[in-house]
Amino acid sequence: MARCDQGYLCDVCGEDVENLIDSDLYLRYILGEVAPEKLTISQERHLRCNPATAQFIVDPAFDPVLCDGPFSKLSMDPDFVRQEEARITRGWQRLQQIPTLGIPVTEYPLPEVRATWGA
């Protein structure tokens, strides 16, 4: 089946990533971790299926995610954790707004990311 016929399947759990607001791929795009030209060919997963990233989302509207093992923020430098919490939470908040903004995909990334891409 063509990718467009099956939707975006999570490469961790295999289920459909039905909503943009649950997309790890689009969060990483918003944060500038996925280049625009790689967006349509990169693997998708649910935010919660990537606890190494999801653990840094700190917002009352997002149930906390724990990441076990060496990538747990509990074993990381506190300054780094604060910076990542601020950055990734800001990206997640942007992701939550996207469906209501009526903007093209090229405008999804945070302003500072678009500036570095020359957009």
LUMZA-362293 format. One record per residue: x negated, y, z of N, C-alpha, C in turn; residue number from 1; chain; residue in one letter. Coordinates in Angstrom, 2 decimals. Example, Ala and Ser with C-alpha at 12.3 -4.5 7.8 and 13.67 -1.06 7.14 Angstrom:
BEGIN
- -13.19 / -5.69 / 7.80 / -12.30 / -4.50 / 7.80 / -13.20 / -3.30 / 7.80 / 1 / A / A $
- -12.85 / -2.25 / 7.08 / -13.67 / -1.06 / 7.14 / -12.90 / 0.03 / 7.87 / 2 / A / S $
***
This chain:
BEGIN
- -0.85 / -1.18 / 0.00 / 0.00 / 0.00 / 0.00 / -0.89 / 1.24 / 0.00 / 1 / A / M $
- -0.51 / 2.23 / -0.76 / -1.26 / 3.48 / -0.83 / -1.15 / 4.22 / 0.50 / 2 / A / A $
- -2.21 / 4.95 / 0.83 / -2.23 / 5.69 / 2.08 / -1.02 / 6.62 / 2.21 / 3 / A / R $
- -0.62 / 7.24 / 1.10 / 0.52 / 8.16 / 1.16 / 1.82 / 7.41 / 1.44 / 4 / A / C $
- 1.87 / 6.10 / 1.13 / 3.07 / 5.32 / 1.39 / 3.12 / 4.82 / 2.83 / 5 / A / D $
- 1.97 / 4.67 / 3.47 / 1.95 / 4.11 / 4.81 / 1.71 / 5.15 / 5.90 / 6 / A / Q $
- 1.48 / 6.38 / 5.55 / 1.20 / 7.40 / 6.55 / -0.23 / 7.29 / 7.03 / 7 / A / G $
- -0.50 / 7.95 / 8.11 / -1.83 / 7.91 / 8.70 / -1.81 / 6.94 / 9.87 / 8 / A / Y $
- -2.50 / 5.82 / 9.71 / -2.53 / 4.81 / 10.74 / -3.71 / 5.04 / 11.68 / 9 / A / L $
- -3.47 / 4.89 / 12.95 / -4.51 / 5.05 / 13.97 / -5.53 / 3.93 / 13.80 / 10 / A / C $
- -6.80 / 4.29 / 13.72 / -7.84 / 3.28 / 13.56 / -8.17 / 2.57 / 14.86 / 11 / A / D $
- -7.49 / 2.92 / 15.95 / -7.68 / 2.24 / 17.23 / -6.53 / 1.27 / 17.50 / 12 / A / V $
- -5.30 / 1.80 / 17.50 / -4.14 / 0.96 / 17.86 / -3.38 / 0.43 / 16.65 / 13 / A / C $
- -3.63 / 0.99 / 15.46 / -2.97 / 0.53 / 14.25 / -1.59 / 1.10 / 14.00 / 14 / A / G $
- -1.06 / 1.85 / 14.95 / 0.26 / 2.46 / 14.80 / 0.17 / 3.75 / 13.98 / 15 / A / E $
- 1.31 / 4.16 / 13.43 / 1.39 / 5.39 / 12.66 / 1.20 / 6.60 / 13.56 / 16 / A / D $
- 0.39 / 7.54 / 13.14 / 0.27 / 8.82 / 13.84 / 1.34 / 9.71 / 13.21 / 17 / A / V $
- 2.51 / 9.68 / 13.81 / 3.69 / 10.29 / 13.21 / 3.70 / 11.82 / 13.27 / 18 / A / E $
- 3.14 / 12.38 / 14.31 / 3.22 / 13.82 / 14.51 / 1.85 / 14.47 / 14.49 / 19 / A / N $
- 1.76 / 15.57 / 13.78 / 0.53 / 16.34 / 13.72 / 0.03 / 16.70 / 15.12 / 20 / A / L $
- 0.94 / 16.98 / 16.02 / 0.53 / 17.42 / 17.36 / -0.12 / 16.31 / 18.18 / 21 / A / I $
- -0.06 / 15.07 / 17.69 / -0.69 / 13.93 / 18.36 / -1.96 / 13.47 / 17.65 / 22 / A / D $
- -2.42 / 14.25 / 16.68 / -3.50 / 13.84 / 15.79 / -4.88 / 14.24 / 16.30 / 23 / A / S $
- -5.71 / 13.24 / 16.53 / -7.12 / 13.49 / 16.87 / -7.86 / 14.07 / 15.68 / 24 / A / D $
- -7.53 / 13.59 / 14.49 / -8.18 / 14.10 / 13.27 / -7.94 / 15.60 / 13.10 / 25 / A / L $
- -6.70 / 16.03 / 13.25 / -6.41 / 17.45 / 13.06 / -6.95 / 18.29 / 14.22 / 26 / A / Y $
- -7.03 / 17.74 / 15.41 / -7.68 / 18.48 / 16.51 / -9.15 / 18.70 / 16.16 / 27 / A / L $
- -9.81 / 17.65 / 15.69 / -11.23 / 17.79 / 15.32 / -11.41 / 18.75 / 14.15 / 28 / A / R $
- -10.45 / 18.79 / 13.24 / -10.48 / 19.76 / 12.13 / -10.35 / 21.18 / 12.67 / 29 / A / Y $
- -9.41 / 21.39 / 13.56 / -9.20 / 22.71 / 14.17 / -10.46 / 23.17 / 14.90 / 30 / A / I $
- -11.17 / 22.23 / 15.52 / -12.39 / 22.55 / 16.27 / -13.62 / 22.69 / 15.37 / 31 / A / L $
- -13.46 / 22.38 / 14.09 / -14.59 / 22.49 / 13.16 / -15.47 / 21.26 / 13.12 / 32 / A / G $
- -15.00 / 20.15 / 13.69 / -15.77 / 18.91 / 13.71 / -15.54 / 18.06 / 12.46 / 33 / A / E $
- -14.50 / 18.37 / 11.70 / -14.21 / 17.70 / 10.44 / -14.14 / 18.79 / 9.38 / 34 / A / V $
- -14.97 / 18.68 / 8.37 / -14.98 / 19.67 / 7.28 / -13.72 / 19.54 / 6.44 / 35 / A / A $
- -13.27 / 20.64 / 5.86 / -12.04 / 20.60 / 5.05 / -12.05 / 19.52 / 3.97 / 36 / A / P $
- -13.19 / 19.35 / 3.30 / -13.25 / 18.36 / 2.23 / -13.22 / 16.92 / 2.72 / 37 / A / E $
- -13.39 / 16.72 / 4.03 / -13.36 / 15.37 / 4.62 / -12.01 / 15.05 / 5.26 / 38 / A / K $
- -11.13 / 16.02 / 5.33 / -9.86 / 15.86 / 6.05 / -9.02 / 14.71 / 5.50 / 39 / A / L $
- -8.91 / 14.62 / 4.20 / -8.04 / 13.59 / 3.62 / -8.68 / 12.21 / 3.54 / 40 / A / T $
- -9.98 / 12.10 / 3.80 / -10.65 / 10.80 / 3.71 / -11.18 / 10.30 / 5.05 / 41 / A / I $
- -10.95 / 11.06 / 6.11 / -11.43 / 10.67 / 7.44 / -10.41 / 9.79 / 8.14 / 42 / A / S $
- -10.91 / 8.96 / 9.05 / -10.04 / 8.09 / 9.84 / -9.20 / 8.91 / 10.80 / 43 / A / Q $
- -7.99 / 8.44 / 11.04 / -7.06 / 9.09 / 11.94 / -6.90 / 8.25 / 13.20 / 44 / A / E $
- -6.52 / 8.91 / 14.28 / -6.15 / 8.21 / 15.51 / -5.31 / 9.14 / 16.35 / 45 / A / R $
- -4.58 / 8.56 / 17.28 / -3.83 / 9.35 / 18.24 / -4.82 / 10.02 / 19.21 / 46 / A / H $
- -4.47 / 11.17 / 19.71 / -5.32 / 11.84 / 20.70 / -5.63 / 10.91 / 21.86 / 47 / A / L $
- -4.61 / 10.23 / 22.36 / -4.79 / 9.36 / 23.52 / -5.62 / 8.12 / 23.21 / 48 / A / R $
- -5.78 / 7.80 / 21.94 / -6.61 / 6.67 / 21.54 / -8.08 / 7.06 / 21.45 / 49 / A / C $
- -8.38 / 8.32 / 21.73 / -9.76 / 8.80 / 21.77 / -9.98 / 9.48 / 23.12 / 50 / A / N $
- -10.09 / 8.67 / 24.19 / -10.22 / 9.26 / 25.52 / -11.48 / 10.10 / 25.71 / 51 / A / P $
- -12.52 / 9.85 / 24.94 / -13.75 / 10.64 / 25.07 / -13.50 / 12.11 / 24.76 / 52 / A / A $
- -12.55 / 12.40 / 23.87 / -12.16 / 13.77 / 23.57 / -10.97 / 14.21 / 24.41 / 53 / A / T $
- -9.95 / 13.36 / 24.50 / -8.70 / 13.72 / 25.19 / -8.92 / 14.07 / 26.66 / 54 / A / A $
- -9.94 / 13.51 / 27.29 / -10.19 / 13.80 / 28.71 / -10.49 / 15.28 / 28.95 / 55 / A / Q $
- -10.86 / 16.01 / 27.91 / -11.21 / 17.42 / 28.05 / -10.01 / 18.35 / 27.87 / 56 / A / F $
- -8.84 / 17.80 / 27.53 / -7.64 / 18.63 / 27.39 / -7.06 / 18.84 / 28.78 / 57 / A / I $
- -7.05 / 20.10 / 29.20 / -6.55 / 20.45 / 30.53 / -5.43 / 21.47 / 30.34 / 58 / A / V $
- -4.22 / 20.96 / 30.34 / -3.05 / 21.80 / 30.12 / -1.87 / 21.11 / 30.81 / 59 / A / D $
- -1.00 / 21.87 / 31.49 / 0.14 / 21.24 / 32.17 / 1.04 / 20.43 / 31.23 / 60 / A / P $
- 1.03 / 20.75 / 29.94 / 1.88 / 20.04 / 28.99 / 1.24 / 18.75 / 28.47 / 61 / A / A $
- 0.02 / 18.45 / 28.90 / -0.69 / 17.25 / 28.44 / -1.04 / 16.39 / 29.64 / 62 / A / F $
- -0.51 / 15.18 / 29.68 / -0.85 / 14.27 / 30.77 / -2.33 / 13.91 / 30.69 / 63 / A / D $
- -3.05 / 14.07 / 31.78 / -4.50 / 13.81 / 31.76 / -4.84 / 12.40 / 31.28 / 64 / A / P $
- -5.97 / 12.32 / 30.61 / -6.50 / 11.05 / 30.11 / -7.83 / 10.81 / 30.81 / 65 / A / V $
- -8.02 / 9.60 / 31.30 / -9.29 / 9.24 / 31.91 / -10.12 / 8.46 / 30.91 / 66 / A / L $
- -11.39 / 8.74 / 30.91 / -12.33 / 8.03 / 30.05 / -13.31 / 7.31 / 30.97 / 67 / A / C $
- -13.36 / 6.00 / 30.84 / -14.28 / 5.21 / 31.66 / -15.63 / 5.08 / 30.96 / 68 / A / D $
- -16.62 / 4.72 / 31.73 / -17.92 / 4.41 / 31.16 / -18.82 / 5.61 / 30.99 / 69 / A / G $
- -19.82 / 5.48 / 30.13 / -20.86 / 6.51 / 30.00 / -20.38 / 7.83 / 29.40 / 70 / A / P $
- -19.20 / 7.83 / 28.77 / -18.68 / 9.07 / 28.18 / -17.68 / 9.77 / 29.08 / 71 / A / F $
- -17.54 / 9.30 / 30.30 / -16.64 / 9.93 / 31.26 / -17.17 / 11.31 / 31.63 / 72 / A / S $
- -16.28 / 12.29 / 31.63 / -16.71 / 13.65 / 32.00 / -17.14 / 13.71 / 33.46 / 73 / A / K $
- -16.74 / 12.72 / 34.24 / -17.13 / 12.69 / 35.66 / -18.62 / 12.49 / 35.83 / 74 / A / L $
- -19.28 / 11.96 / 34.82 / -20.73 / 11.74 / 34.91 / -21.52 / 12.78 / 34.11 / 75 / A / S $
- -20.84 / 13.81 / 33.64 / -21.50 / 14.83 / 32.82 / -21.80 / 16.09 / 33.62 / 76 / A / M $
- -22.66 / 16.90 / 33.07 / -23.01 / 18.18 / 33.68 / -21.75 / 19.04 / 33.83 / 77 / A / D $
- -21.48 / 19.57 / 35.03 / -20.27 / 20.36 / 35.25 / -20.12 / 21.58 / 34.33 / 78 / A / P $
- -21.21 / 22.23 / 33.99 / -21.13 / 23.38 / 33.08 / -20.70 / 22.93 / 31.69 / 79 / A / D $
- -21.27 / 21.83 / 31.23 / -20.88 / 21.28 / 29.93 / -19.39 / 20.90 / 29.95 / 80 / A / F $
- -18.95 / 20.27 / 31.02 / -17.54 / 19.86 / 31.14 / -16.63 / 21.07 / 31.08 / 81 / A / V $
- -16.95 / 22.14 / 31.78 / -16.13 / 23.36 / 31.75 / -16.06 / 23.94 / 30.34 / 82 / A / R $
- -17.19 / 23.96 / 29.66 / -17.22 / 24.48 / 28.28 / -16.38 / 23.63 / 27.33 / 83 / A / Q $
- -16.52 / 22.32 / 27.46 / -15.75 / 21.42 / 26.60 / -14.26 / 21.48 / 26.94 / 84 / A / E $
- -13.92 / 21.58 / 28.21 / -12.51 / 21.71 / 28.58 / -11.91 / 22.98 / 27.97 / 85 / A / E $
- -12.63 / 24.06 / 28.03 / -12.13 / 25.32 / 27.46 / -11.99 / 25.21 / 25.95 / 86 / A / A $
- -13.00 / 24.67 / 25.28 / -13.00 / 24.57 / 23.82 / -11.94 / 23.60 / 23.31 / 87 / A / R $
- -11.91 / 22.41 / 23.87 / -10.99 / 21.39 / 23.36 / -9.55 / 21.70 / 23.76 / 88 / A / I $
- -9.34 / 22.25 / 24.96 / -7.99 / 22.65 / 25.35 / -7.48 / 23.74 / 24.42 / 89 / A / T $
- -8.33 / 24.69 / 24.10 / -7.93 / 25.77 / 23.18 / -7.56 / 25.20 / 21.81 / 90 / A / R $
- -8.34 / 24.25 / 21.33 / -8.03 / 23.59 / 20.07 / -6.72 / 22.82 / 20.13 / 91 / A / G $
- -6.49 / 22.12 / 21.24 / -5.25 / 21.37 / 21.41 / -4.05 / 22.32 / 21.45 / 92 / A / W $
- -4.19 / 23.45 / 22.12 / -3.10 / 24.42 / 22.18 / -2.79 / 24.96 / 20.78 / 93 / A / Q $
- -3.82 / 25.16 / 19.99 / -3.63 / 25.59 / 18.60 / -2.90 / 24.49 / 17.82 / 94 / A / R $
- -3.30 / 23.25 / 18.02 / -2.66 / 22.12 / 17.35 / -1.17 / 22.07 / 17.67 / 95 / A / L $
- -0.81 / 22.37 / 18.90 / 0.60 / 22.34 / 19.30 / 1.40 / 23.45 / 18.61 / 96 / A / Q $
- 0.75 / 24.56 / 18.28 / 1.41 / 25.69 / 17.64 / 1.57 / 25.52 / 16.13 / 97 / A / Q $
- 0.71 / 24.75 / 15.50 / 0.64 / 24.65 / 14.04 / 2.01 / 24.39 / 13.39 / 98 / A / I $
- 2.81 / 23.44 / 13.87 / 4.09 / 23.17 / 13.18 / 5.04 / 24.37 / 13.11 / 99 / A / P $
- 4.88 / 25.34 / 13.99 / 5.79 / 26.48 / 14.01 / 5.22 / 27.72 / 13.30 / 100 / A / T $
- 3.97 / 27.66 / 12.88 / 3.32 / 28.85 / 12.33 / 3.56 / 29.07 / 10.84 / 101 / A / L $
- 3.89 / 28.04 / 10.11 / 4.11 / 28.20 / 8.68 / 2.88 / 28.66 / 7.92 / 102 / A / G $
- 1.72 / 28.13 / 8.28 / 0.47 / 28.53 / 7.64 / -0.11 / 27.37 / 6.84 / 103 / A / I $
- -0.95 / 27.67 / 5.83 / -1.58 / 26.60 / 5.06 / -2.64 / 25.87 / 5.90 / 104 / A / P $
- -2.95 / 24.66 / 5.50 / -3.93 / 23.83 / 6.20 / -5.27 / 24.55 / 6.36 / 105 / A / V $
- -5.63 / 25.37 / 5.41 / -6.91 / 26.07 / 5.47 / -6.98 / 27.05 / 6.63 / 106 / A / T $
- -5.84 / 27.42 / 7.19 / -5.80 / 28.35 / 8.32 / -5.61 / 27.67 / 9.66 / 107 / A / E $
- -5.57 / 26.34 / 9.69 / -5.41 / 25.62 / 10.95 / -6.58 / 25.82 / 11.92 / 108 / A / Y $
- -7.83 / 25.77 / 11.44 / -8.96 / 25.87 / 12.37 / -8.95 / 27.18 / 13.16 / 109 / A / P $
- -9.61 / 27.12 / 14.31 / -9.76 / 28.31 / 15.14 / -10.47 / 29.40 / 14.34 / 110 / A / L $
- -10.20 / 30.67 / 14.64 / -10.80 / 31.77 / 13.87 / -12.32 / 31.70 / 13.76 / 111 / A / P $
- -12.99 / 31.35 / 14.85 / -14.45 / 31.30 / 14.79 / -14.94 / 30.17 / 13.89 / 112 / A / E $
- -14.17 / 29.11 / 13.77 / -14.53 / 28.02 / 12.87 / -14.36 / 28.47 / 11.42 / 113 / A / V $
- -13.22 / 29.10 / 11.13 / -13.00 / 29.60 / 9.77 / -14.08 / 30.60 / 9.39 / 114 / A / R $
- -14.52 / 31.41 / 10.32 / -15.56 / 32.40 / 10.04 / -16.87 / 31.71 / 9.64 / 115 / A / A $
- -17.22 / 30.60 / 10.30 / -18.46 / 29.92 / 9.96 / -18.33 / 29.19 / 8.64 / 116 / A / T $
- -17.10 / 28.84 / 8.23 / -16.88 / 28.18 / 6.95 / -16.72 / 29.20 / 5.84 / 117 / A / W $
- -16.70 / 30.47 / 6.17 / -16.56 / 31.50 / 5.16 / -15.12 / 31.71 / 4.70 / 118 / A / G $
- -14.18 / 31.27 / 5.50 / -12.76 / 31.43 / 5.12 / -12.19 / 32.72 / 5.65 / 119 / A / A $
***
